[in-house]
Amino acid sequence: MDHTFQVMNFYHLLEMKFNIPSFQRGYRWEKRQVTELLDDLNEFIANNNCCVRGTFYCLQPIVVQPNRQQSDVYDVIDGQQRLTTIYLILQYLRNTIEENCNRTSVYSIEYDRHAQEDCYLSKNLFLEDDEDKGLYKRNADNFYIYKAYQIIAEWFDKHRASKVPIAKLFTGEIMGAWDDNEKNDVRVIWYELPKSDNDTQAIESFTRLNEGKIALTNAELVKALLLQCSNEDKVQQEVAMRRAMEWDTIEKQLQDPLFWSMLVSEQYNPSSHIELVIDFVAKSLKEQDKDKYPYQANKELFSFLVISKAIAINAETVETVLEKIQDTYTVFRNWFYDTATYHLVGLYNLLSAGSTLNNIQKIYDLFVSHTKSEAKELLRKAIGDKIRLGENEKLEEISYTDNPSKIKMIQILEVFNVYLQLSNQESTDRFRFDLFKKYNVTSLEHIHPQNLDTDNMSMEEIIKWFEGRKADISNSANADVRDAAKRLDDFEAQYHKSEDKKTLYATKRDDIVKYVNIIDSEFDELAGMDQKLMHKLYNMALVDQNTNAAISNGFLYEKRDKLRERELNHLTYIPLGTWAAFNKLFSNKVMDMKFWSPEDREAYFKAIEAAYTYFVKTIKNIYNNERF
């Protein structure tokens, strides 16, 4: 969406003409929305006393486009509910404005959807309407406009002293001697689309806005709010320029995939990465005083609402908000540049359910309330608590075949893979949380192939498997294996010649399965595979789901070659622990690279056990009982 935006003093709108296109929904604000706006304005006046330069009340965005038929009219693409409500407020205050303000004009607002004979809003028919006239009953728009005006009148009956201050807020005259940038008034985030020769762009923009696909983000709005300055003041321009450069530097550095993936869950993906810092600051402001900011964290534009209100009620200044953003980012950056902290923070977030902001808040609180070394120890303990087995569970016994154990096994292997990078003090390499999440490397793969599922194999699949095994069994010393291979060879030749393959396979299937199992068992014996360990940590590694399917039931060397091929073609990410297992890097003595021997399995399990112990061992100091 091509647009320009700025923070505009609201009084500049008073001379304008607005049109609400027919594709817009009608006016639908009810008592809650109307009174929230009036209460907010009143709170701004009460807290600010309208005497602190540059403190203002900022409205949410209004998106407009020059009308293609009338050059002095703006079509309202978004924000018509607020604009209509403020029009009603100004009409109620029209006498107050005339008596107390230099600016007495009020913008006009027309609805395309309203018939000329019933311009209920633009002709101010709601001012004189009542039960007898009943004009408000003609359609839903009239009804909501009439009711909103009654709510406004009732509110001012209870807040008579607020009439003049609110009138002056909108006309920018509370401290009229100050320039626009220093006024204590109402301002609006003003988005202006370029003029178009047809309605298509406006309709498309409206559709995208209401589907949440257009970038009216917290980051853009807060940036406009914090970096706005007077075009006339060179000093302010220089300050704004410096702040903008700092802002862009933060965004650029957070775009680093390693930095970003350390901080966030896969589900959290704002259009601007600085939005994480802004959301964090806004959440912190709300936590300090929840009554001041009655907005839900998942509310649209939550951060903008909190920060703009904090500035409006003088709880924060522009400078303090910018300082909090910079300080928060600096803490995140320090985590990233310390290799050990990078791995601990990234691992904690990888293992944690819940929102990114809540997880980051927990880690942040840990680091600001302890020394760096203490915080890292407590973070290690928190990770250990996530993977700690129950009292009756043993690391060597958890199994792929039990679903709760399977989930815990994945978590332990995640920890193991990160630990290998964390514990290598001589290496500057980092675990690639970004690639791990991108390829979702959470599928359990048997290092030594599990036994074939012959019940679900077609004859074509059996032939493919057998062809791949012929070279490995050609010199077998086992007479039963050689005999089984010969019989399968004969049947394969017969199968290829048969005109009724389906019937042939059905009649011979039991014998074929028997021979396949004889050969399959031979490879378990050659690898010394104890069936009790087949589905335990001794024989499990992490890959992504597509790689799991691609390497199928191959032998160790076949799986290793397929892993290398897929990574070279950027089809997967192989974490260090998985790569080391398939290359037997944990084994003290390597006899061959074909089979996953008992010695290989023991060495691999000890490496996993070392990682597990590192995280679950007790911290023997005063932090023993501290919870995270």
C-alpha positions in Angstrom: 0.0 0.0 0.0 1.5 3.3 -1.1 0.8 6.0 1.5 2.2 8.8 3.5 1.5 9.3 7.1 2.0 11.9 9.8 0.9 12.8 13.3 -1.5 15.7 12.5 -3.1 18.2 14.9 -6.8 17.5 14.8 -7.8 21.1 14.2 -6.4 20.9 10.7 -9.3 18.5 9.9 -11.9 21.1 10.9 -11.8 22.8 7.5 -12.0 19.5 5.6 -14.8 17.7 3.8 -15.2 13.9 4.2 -17.1 11.3 2.3 -17.9 7.8 3.5 -17.9 5.5 0.4 -20.8 3.2 -0.1 -18.7 0.1 0.4 -18.0 1.1 4.0 -20.1 -0.5 6.8 -22.5 1.8 8.5 -22.0 3.7 11.8 -22.2 1.2 14.7 -20.5 2.6 17.8 -22.4 1.9 21.0 -22.2 3.3 24.5 -19.0 1.6 25.5 -16.9 3.0 22.6 -18.4 6.5 22.9 -17.9 6.8 26.6 -14.4 5.3 26.4 -13.4 8.0 24.0 -14.9 10.8 26.2 -13.4 9.3 29.4 -10.0 9.1 27.8 -10.1 12.7 26.8 -11.3 13.7 30.3 -8.5 11.7 31.9 -6.0 13.4 29.6 -7.2 16.8 30.8 -7.3 15.8 34.5 -3.8 14.3 34.5 -2.0 16.7 32.2 -3.6 20.0 33.3 -2.8 21.1 29.7 0.4 22.7 30.7 3.2 20.4 29.7 4.5 21.3 26.3 4.3 18.6 23.6 1.9 16.4 25.6 -1.1 15.5 23.4 -3.9 13.0 23.1 -3.4 10.8 20.0 -6.3 9.1 18.1 -6.0 5.9 16.2 -5.4 6.1 12.4 -7.6 7.7 9.8 -6.9 6.4 6.3 -8.1 8.7 3.5 -7.9 9.1 -0.3 -8.7 12.2 -2.3 -12.1 11.8 -3.9 -11.7 11.4 -7.7 -14.7 13.6 -8.5 -14.4 16.4 -5.9 -10.8 17.6 -5.4 -11.6 19.2 -2.0 -13.2 16.0 -0.5 -11.4 13.0 1.2 -12.9 9.5 1.0 -12.5 7.8 4.4 -11.1 4.3 3.9 -10.7 3.5 7.6 -11.6 5.4 10.8 -15.1 6.5 9.9 -16.5 5.3 13.3 -14.1 7.7 15.2 -14.6 10.5 12.7 -18.4 10.3 12.9 -18.3 10.1 16.7 -16.1 13.2 17.0 -18.4 15.0 14.6 -21.2 14.3 16.9 -19.2 15.5 19.9 -18.3 18.7 18.1 -21.9 19.3 17.1 -22.9 18.9 20.7 -20.2 21.5 21.7 -21.0 23.9 18.8 -22.1 26.7 21.2 -19.2 26.1 23.5 -16.8 26.3 20.5 -18.4 29.5 19.2 -18.2 31.2 22.7 -14.7 30.1 23.7 -12.6 29.2 20.6 -11.2 31.2 17.7 -11.9 28.3 15.3 -15.6 27.7 14.9 -15.8 25.6 11.8 -16.4 21.8 11.9 -15.6 19.4 9.1 -18.5 18.1 6.9 -19.1 14.4 6.6 -21.4 12.7 4.0 -22.3 9.0 3.7 -22.7 7.8 0.1 -25.1 5.2 1.3 -27.6 7.8 2.6 -30.2 9.1 0.3 -30.1 12.9 -0.4 -33.5 13.4 1.2 -32.3 11.7 4.4 -28.9 13.1 5.0 -29.4 12.5 8.7 -25.8 13.1 9.7 -24.7 15.9 7.3 -27.9 17.9 7.8 -27.6 17.4 11.6 -31.1 16.0 11.8 -30.2 14.1 14.9 -30.0 17.5 16.8 -33.8 17.9 16.7 -35.0 14.3 16.4 -37.1 12.7 19.1 -39.7 9.9 19.6 -42.4 11.9 17.9 -40.4 12.7 14.7 -38.8 9.2 14.7 -36.3 9.9 11.9 -33.8 7.7 13.7 -36.1 4.7 13.1 -35.7 4.9 9.3 -32.5 2.9 9.1 -29.8 1.4 11.3 -27.3 4.2 10.7 -29.8 6.8 11.9 -30.5 4.8 15.0 -26.9 4.4 16.0 -26.1 8.1 15.3 -29.1 9.2 17.3 -28.3 7.0 20.2 -24.6 8.0 20.2 -25.6 11.7 20.3 -27.9 11.0 23.3 -25.0 9.2 25.1 -22.7 12.2 24.4 -25.3 14.6 25.8 -25.8 12.4 29.0 -22.0 12.3 29.5 -21.6 16.1 29.3 -24.5 16.5 31.7 -22.3 14.7 34.2 -19.1 16.4 33.2 -20.1 20.0 32.5 -16.7 21.3 33.5 -15.2 19.3 30.6 -17.0 21.1 27.8 -14.6 24.0 27.3 -11.4 21.9 27.8 -12.5 19.3 25.3 -13.6 21.9 22.8 -10.2 23.5 23.1 -8.5 20.2 22.7 -10.1 19.6 19.3 -9.5 23.2 18.2 -5.9 23.2 19.4 -6.4 26.3 21.5 -5.6 25.3 25.1 -2.1 26.7 24.8 -2.5 28.6 21.5 0.7 30.5 21.8 2.7 27.4 21.3 3.4 26.0 17.8 1.7 22.9 16.5 4.4 20.5 17.8 4.1 21.8 21.4 0.4 22.1 21.7 -1.6 20.1 24.3 -4.3 19.1 21.9 -5.8 16.1 20.1 -3.8 14.6 17.2 -4.5 11.9 14.7 -2.3 9.4 12.8 -3.2 10.6 9.2 -2.7 8.1 6.3 -3.2 9.5 2.9 -3.5 7.2 -0.1 -2.6 8.6 -3.6 -5.5 9.7 -5.7 -6.9 7.0 -8.1 -8.9 7.2 -11.3 -11.4 4.6 -10.1 -12.8 3.0 -7.0 -10.8 -0.2 -7.2 -7.8 0.9 -5.2 -10.0 2.3 -2.4 -12.1 -0.9 -2.2 -9.1 -3.1 -2.2 -7.4 -1.0 0.5 -10.6 -1.1 2.6 -10.8 -4.9 2.1 -7.1 -5.4 3.1 -7.5 -3.2 6.1 -10.4 -5.1 7.4 -8.8 -8.5 6.7 -5.8 -7.4 8.7 -3.4 -7.7 5.7 -2.3 -4.1 5.5 0.6 -2.7 7.4 -1.1 -0.4 9.8 1.2 -1.8 12.4 2.0 -0.8 16.0 5.6 -0.2 14.8 4.6 2.3 12.2 2.1 4.1 14.4 4.4 4.3 17.4 7.2 5.5 15.2 5.0 8.2 13.8 4.0 9.1 17.3 7.5 9.3 18.8 9.4 10.7 15.9 7.1 13.5 14.7 8.5 17.0 14.7 7.9 20.5 13.4 9.0 21.1 9.8 10.1 24.5 10.9 12.3 23.6 13.8 15.8 22.5 12.6 16.9 21.2 16.0 13.8 19.0 16.3 14.4 17.8 12.8 17.9 16.8 13.6 16.8 15.0 16.8 14.1 13.2 14.9 16.6 12.2 12.2 18.9 10.7 14.8 16.1 8.8 16.5 14.9 7.5 13.1 18.4 6.2 12.4 18.5 4.5 15.8 15.1 3.0 15.1 16.1 1.7 11.7 19.3 0.2 13.2 17.3 -1.7 15.8 15.0 -3.0 13.1 17.9 -4.0 10.8 19.7 -5.9 13.6 16.6 -7.7 14.7 16.2 -8.9 11.1 19.3 -11.0 11.6 17.7 -14.6 11.5 20.0 -15.8 14.3 19.2 -12.9 16.6 15.4 -13.1 15.8 15.1 -16.8 16.2 16.7 -16.7 19.6 13.9 -14.5 20.9 10.7 -15.7 19.3 8.5 -18.6 18.8 7.7 -19.7 15.3 4.1 -18.4 15.6 5.2 -14.8 16.4 5.9 -13.0 13.1 5.1 -9.3 13.1 5.7 -7.4 9.9 8.4 -5.2 11.6 10.7 -7.0 14.1 11.0 -3.9 16.3 7.4 -4.5 17.1 8.6 -7.2 19.6 10.5 -4.5 21.5 7.5 -2.1 21.3 5.1 -4.8 22.4 7.4 -5.6 25.3 7.6 -2.0 26.4 3.8 -1.6 26.2 3.2 -4.8 28.1 5.6 -3.5 30.8 3.7 -0.2 31.1 0.4 -2.0 31.5 1.8 -4.3 34.1 3.0 -1.3 36.2 -0.6 0.2 36.3 -3.3 -2.0 34.8 -6.1 0.5 35.7 -4.5 3.2 33.5 -4.4 0.9 30.4 -7.7 -1.1 30.2 -6.6 -2.8 27.0 -6.2 -6.5 26.3 -2.8 -7.6 25.2 -4.3 -9.3 22.1 -6.3 -6.2 21.2 -5.6 -4.7 17.8 -3.0 -2.0 18.1 -2.6 -2.7 21.8 0.9 -1.3 22.0 0.0 1.9 20.2 -3.0 2.4 22.5 -0.9 1.9 25.6 2.0 4.1 24.5 -0.1 6.9 23.1 -2.2 7.0 26.3 0.9 6.9 28.5 2.1 10.0 26.7 -1.3 11.6 26.8 -1.8 11.3 30.6 1.9 12.3 31.1 2.8 9.0 32.7 5.6 8.9 30.2 7.2 11.3 27.9 8.4 10.7 24.3 12.0 10.6 25.6 11.3 8.0 28.3 9.4 5.7 25.9 12.3 5.9 23.4 14.7 5.2 26.3 12.7 2.1 27.3 12.7 0.9 23.7 16.5 1.4 23.4 17.2 -0.2 26.9 15.0 -3.2 26.1 16.7 -3.7 22.8 20.2 -3.4 24.5 19.3 -6.2 26.9 18.2 -8.4 24.0 21.4 -7.6 22.1 23.6 -8.4 25.1 22.0 -11.9 25.2 22.7 -12.4 21.5 26.4 -11.4 21.7 27.1 -13.7 24.7 27.3 -17.1 23.0 26.3 -19.1 26.2 23.3 -16.8 26.9 22.3 -17.0 23.2 22.0 -20.8 23.4 20.2 -20.7 26.8 17.7 -18.1 25.8 17.1 -19.7 22.4 16.7 -23.1 24.0 14.3 -21.9 26.7 12.1 -20.3 24.0 12.3 -23.4 21.9 11.0 -25.6 24.7 8.4 -23.2 26.0 4.7 -23.1 25.2 2.8 -19.8 25.5 3.3 -16.4 24.0 6.7 -15.0 23.0 6.2 -11.9 25.1 5.5 -13.9 28.3 8.6 -16.0 27.7 10.8 -13.0 27.0 9.4 -11.2 30.1 10.4 -14.1 32.3 13.9 -14.2 31.0 14.2 -10.4 31.1 13.1 -10.3 34.7 15.7 -12.9 35.5 18.6 -10.9 34.0 17.6 -7.6 35.6 17.2 -9.0 39.1 20.4 -11.1 39.2 24.0 -11.0 38.1 24.7 -12.3 34.6 26.2 -15.6 35.9 23.4 -16.1 38.4 20.8 -15.5 35.6 22.4 -18.0 33.3 22.5 -20.6 36.1 18.8 -20.1 36.9 18.0 -20.2 33.1 19.8 -23.5 32.9 17.8 -24.8 35.9 14.5 -23.6 34.2 15.4 -25.6 31.1 16.2 -28.6 33.2 12.8 -28.4 34.9 11.2 -28.6 31.4 12.9 -31.9 30.5 13.2 -33.5 34.0 11.9 -37.0 34.1 9.5 -38.2 36.8 10.7 -40.0 39.9 9.9 -43.4 38.4 11.3 -42.7 34.9 14.8 -43.4 33.8 16.6 -41.8 30.8 17.6 -45.2 29.4 14.0 -46.5 29.5 11.9 -43.8 27.8 10.6 -45.1 24.5 9.5 -44.0 21.1 6.5 -46.3 21.4 5.0 -44.4 24.4 3.5 -41.1 23.4 4.2 -39.1 26.6 7.8 -40.5 26.6 8.1 -39.7 22.9 7.4 -36.0 23.5 9.9 -35.9 26.3 12.4 -37.7 24.1 12.1 -35.0 21.4 12.7 -32.3 24.1 15.7 -34.1 25.5 17.2 -34.5 22.0 16.6 -30.8 21.3 18.4 -29.9 24.5 21.2 -32.4 23.6 21.8 -30.8 20.1 21.9 -27.3 21.6 24.2 -28.4 24.4 26.8 -29.7 22.0 27.2 -26.2 20.6 26.9 -24.6 24.0 29.5 -26.8 25.6 32.1 -26.4 22.8 34.1 -23.5 24.3 36.6 -23.4 21.4 33.9 -22.9 18.7 32.1 -19.7 17.8 29.5 -21.6 15.9 25.9 -21.1 17.0 23.0 -23.5 17.0 20.7 -22.4 14.1 17.4 -22.0 15.9 16.1 -20.3 12.7 16.8 -23.3 10.5 15.7 -25.7 13.2 12.3 -24.0 13.3 12.1 -23.4 9.5 12.4 -27.2 8.8 10.7 -28.2 12.0 13.4 -30.7 13.0 11.3 -32.6 15.6 10.8 -35.9 13.9 12.3 -39.0 15.6 14.5 -41.1 13.3 15.8 -44.6 14.1 19.6 -44.6 13.5 19.6 -48.3 13.0 16.5 -49.1 10.9 13.6 -50.5 12.7 12.1 -53.8 11.4 10.1 -53.6 8.3 6.4 -53.2 8.5 5.7 -56.0 6.1 1.9 -55.9 6.7 1.7 -52.6 4.9 4.3 -53.2 2.2 3.4 -53.7 -1.5 5.3 -56.2 -3.6 7.0 -53.2 -5.5 8.2 -51.8 -2.1 9.5 -55.2 -1.1 11.4 -55.6 -4.4 12.9 -52.1 -4.0 14.0 -53.0 -0.5 15.5 -56.3 -1.6 17.4 -54.8 -4.5 19.0 -52.4 -2.1 20.0 -55.2 0.3 21.5 -57.7 -2.3 25.0 -56.4 -2.1 25.0 -56.5 1.7 23.9 -60.2 2.0 25.8 -61.6 -1.0 28.6 -62.9 1.3 26.5 -63.8 4.3 27.7 -66.7 6.3 24.2 -67.5 7.4 22.8 -70.3 5.2 19.2 -69.4 6.0 19.8 -65.8 4.8 21.4 -67.0 1.6 18.5 -69.4 0.9 15.9 -66.7 1.7 17.7 -64.3 -0.7 17.7 -67.0 -3.5 14.0 -67.7 -3.1 13.2 -63.9 -3.2 15.4 -63.6 -6.3 13.4 -66.4 -8.0 10.1 -64.9 -7.0 11.1 -61.5 -8.2 11.9 -62.9 -11.7 8.6 -64.8 -11.7 6.7 -61.6 -10.6 8.1 -59.5 -13.4 7.0 -62.1 -16.0 3.5 -62.6 -14.6 0.4 -61.2 -16.3 -1.6 -61.4 -13.0 0.9 -60.0 -10.5 -1.8 -59.2 -7.9 -3.0 -62.9 -7.7 0.6 -64.2 -7.7 1.6 -61.9 -4.8 -1.5 -62.8 -2.8 -0.9 -66.6 -3.1 2.8 -66.3 -2.2 2.6 -63.5 0.3 3.2 -65.5 3.5 6.3 -67.1 2.1 7.6 -63.8 0.8 7.1 -62.1 4.2 8.9 -65.0 5.9 12.0 -64.6 3.7 12.0 -60.9 4.1 12.0 -61.2 7.9 14.8 -63.7 7.8 17.0 -61.2 5.9 15.8 -58.2 7.9 16.8 -60.0 11.2 20.2 -60.7 9.8 21.0 -57.0 9.8 19.9 -56.6 13.4 22.4 -59.4 14.3 25.2 -57.8 12.2 24.6 -54.5 14.1 24.2 -56.3 17.4 20.9 -54.6 17.8 19.1 -55.5 21.0 15.4 -55.2 20.3 14.9 -53.7 23.7 17.0 -50.7 22.6 15.4 -50.3 19.1 13.0 -47.5 20.2 15.1 -46.0 23.1 17.4 -43.0 23.1 20.3 -45.2 22.2 18.9 -45.4 18.7 17.0 -42.2 18.1 18.0 -38.9 16.4 16.1 -35.7 15.3 15.4 -34.9 11.7 12.6 -33.1 9.9 9.5 -35.1 8.8 10.4 -34.9 5.0 13.9 -36.2 5.7 12.5 -39.0 7.9 10.4 -40.1 4.9 13.3 -39.7 2.5 15.8 -41.8 4.3 13.2 -44.5 5.1 14.6 -47.9 6.3 18.1 -47.4 4.9 21.3 -48.6 6.7 23.5 -46.1 8.6 25.7 -45.3 5.6 22.6 -44.9 3.3 20.9 -42.5 5.8 24.1 -40.5 6.2 24.5 -40.1 2.5 20.9 -39.0 2.2 21.2 -36.5 5.0 24.3 -35.0 3.4 22.5 -34.7 0.0 19.4 -33.1 1.5 21.4 -30.5 3.5 23.6 -29.6 0.5 20.4 -29.0 -1.5 19.0 -26.8 1.3 16.2 -29.2 2.0 16.9 -29.6 5.7 19.0 -28.6 8.7 21.0 -31.3 10.4 21.7 -30.4 14.0 25.1 -31.3 15.4 24.0 -34.2 17.5 22.2 -35.9 14.6 25.2 -35.3 12.3 27.6 -36.6 14.9 25.5 -39.8 15.5 25.3 -40.8 11.8 29.1 -40.2 11.5 29.9 -42.1 14.7 31.7 -39.0 16.1 31.0 -40.1 19.7 32.6 -43.5 19.3 36.2 -44.0 20.6 36.8 -46.9 18.1 35.1 -47.2 14.8 35.2 -50.6 13.2 33.0 -49.8 10.2 30.6 -47.1 9.0 27.8 -49.5 7.9 26.2 -50.6 11.1 25.2 -48.9 14.4 27.1 -51.1 16.8 26.6 -51.6 20.6 29.7 -49.6 21.2 28.4 -46.7 19.1 25.0 -46.8 20.9 26.6 -46.7 24.3 28.9 -43.8 23.4 25.9 -41.9 21.9 23.7 -42.4 24.9 26.5 -41.3 27.3 26.7 -38.0 25.3 22.9 -37.5 25.7 23.1 -38.4 29.3 25.8 -35.8 29.9 23.6 -33.1 28.3 20.6 -34.2 30.4 22.6 -34.1 33.6 24.1 -30.7 32.9 20.6 -29.2 32.8 18.8 -31.2 35.5 21.6 -31.2 38.1 20.8 -29.2 41.3 22.3 -25.7 41.7 24.0 -26.1 45.0 23.8 -22.5 46.3 21.3 -20.0 47.5 19.3 -20.2 44.3 18.4 -23.8 44.9 14.8 -23.0 45.9 14.2 -20.1 43.5 11.5 -20.8 41.0 11.4 -19.4 37.5 
